[in-house]
Amino acid sequence: MSKLRKDEVVRIPLEECEIPKQWYNIIADMPNKPGPYYSPMTGKIAEPEEMMAIFPKELLMQEMTLDRWIDIPGEVRTMYRQWRPSPLYRARSLEKVLGTPARIYYKYEGTNATGSHKLNTSLAQAFYNRKEGIKRLATETGAGQWGSALSLACNHFGLECTVYMVRVSYQQKPYRRSFIQTFGAEIFPSPSTRTMAGKKILERDPGSTGSLGIAISEAVEDAATHDDTNYSLGSVLNHVCLHQTVIGQECKKQLEKIDEYPDVVIACCGGGSNFAGIAFPFLRDKFSGKNVRAVAVEPTACPTLTKGRFAYDYGDAVQMGPIAKMYTLGHDFVPAGIHAGGLRYHGDSPIVSQLYHDGLIEAVAYAQKPVFDAAVTFARAEGIIPAPESSHAVKGAVDEALKAKEAGDERVILFNLSGHGYFDMAAYDYYFSGDMVDYEYPEKILEESMKNLPDIK
Ligand SMILES: Cc1ncc(COP(=O)(O)O)c(C=O)c1O
């Protein structure tokens, strides 16, 4: 292959054989490790046996290990080959529209059948569960991307799948429902009457729009009350962040081919997994002295890192899942029904939270209208319609490029386009109608929610 030139290249290719063979475990290199999980039952550090009621052994080992590299199983890597390596693009048209001297690159994780980065971990999770004899996985989904990814993975590995979909998204995204059903999964709007957790929420608030925290409670209860069923989470947990690191590893190889290295790496942040995926391999370099920034972008309606507290909290609304040390807005906080359903989570990955607490990464929050302005600018320039979640990263990158323009510097910006928005056109309709509203997080709520944190120091 002739040498790629950074002043000409638009799509930076990688060979199939260059798909990473291992996942990168950042915990091995972190100066301060994330805190241990606590049990919601005993209030003490969670015993592995307790967690094994809902997770397979191998994923729990990945959750706790200090090994730096974990081999990707052959069957999972074979599935990765259907769409990986994913493309890295130079956003030449966007640069021109913005009139910036910055060089903008984006990794596009929307090229697989389900349309987002979530398939990187759903395949791994279904694989390990099947290996340990599990018959069914229960899960939550916000925007529907995770439910889609898990239903496809379960179908591939011969598992049944039950999805609890946050009610507001269930109503906003009917085609995500059909997508999930196409792969053989059953799907229910959450809160539902199938679980005690759902019934409890509906008694309190019959019109509940749902939240990821509530849907997680339902899925955890479903798994905990059925021997043949495990729970599967699409973000937050260490092993989920781990599986996503194929993204950043590929980016590094792609950028090396054109002698580039980013000054700043940007991704949207819901539970933190796509941010982890692109940023962690670069943070490894930062730990050994490289000058690279990583910025997590969240919505003002659910500003976990920028406004939340770093404390132990429940991962779900009804206090059934493990208690984690993380930035949180409180487990009973129900965010406004913004269109980026996948960013409506009250907490954040314990690893991402620890890194933020230690000042190793940055965070910024945007309201949804400016996010959609940036998404439309990006779509018109680059020809890809981003998912509302990913559009937060687009907005972060656009702002970074405009700052570079103001400063007259040629900074190199890399962002993760975590998914496409082709099932989210109702959100775009709403934006074009002029009816879209912005939500600020009411600070008063934080004080109230903080009163309900578990008593763990
Ligand atoms: C396209 C897309 N990007 C990002 C996210 C946010 O999740 P995470 O922070 O785990 O990457 C979601 C969640 O549903 C999503 O669907």
The ligand as a Gaussian input file, in Angstrom:
#p B3LYP/6-31G(d) Opt

LIG

0 1
 C      -25.161000       5.761000      20.292000
 C      -24.888000       5.829000      21.749000
 N      -23.816000       6.519000      22.178000
 C      -23.557000       6.627000      23.498000
 C      -24.365000       6.054000      24.447000
 C      -24.053000       6.262000      25.894000
 O      -23.608000       5.155000      26.558000
 P      -22.113000       5.001000      27.044000
 O      -21.795000       6.233000      27.852000
 O      -22.082000       3.774000      27.811000
 O      -21.273000       4.914000      25.833000
 C      -25.471000       5.300000      24.048000
 C      -26.336000       4.627000      25.037000
 O      -27.369000       4.106000      24.775000
 C      -25.747000       5.196000      22.660000
 O      -26.800000       4.506000      22.224000

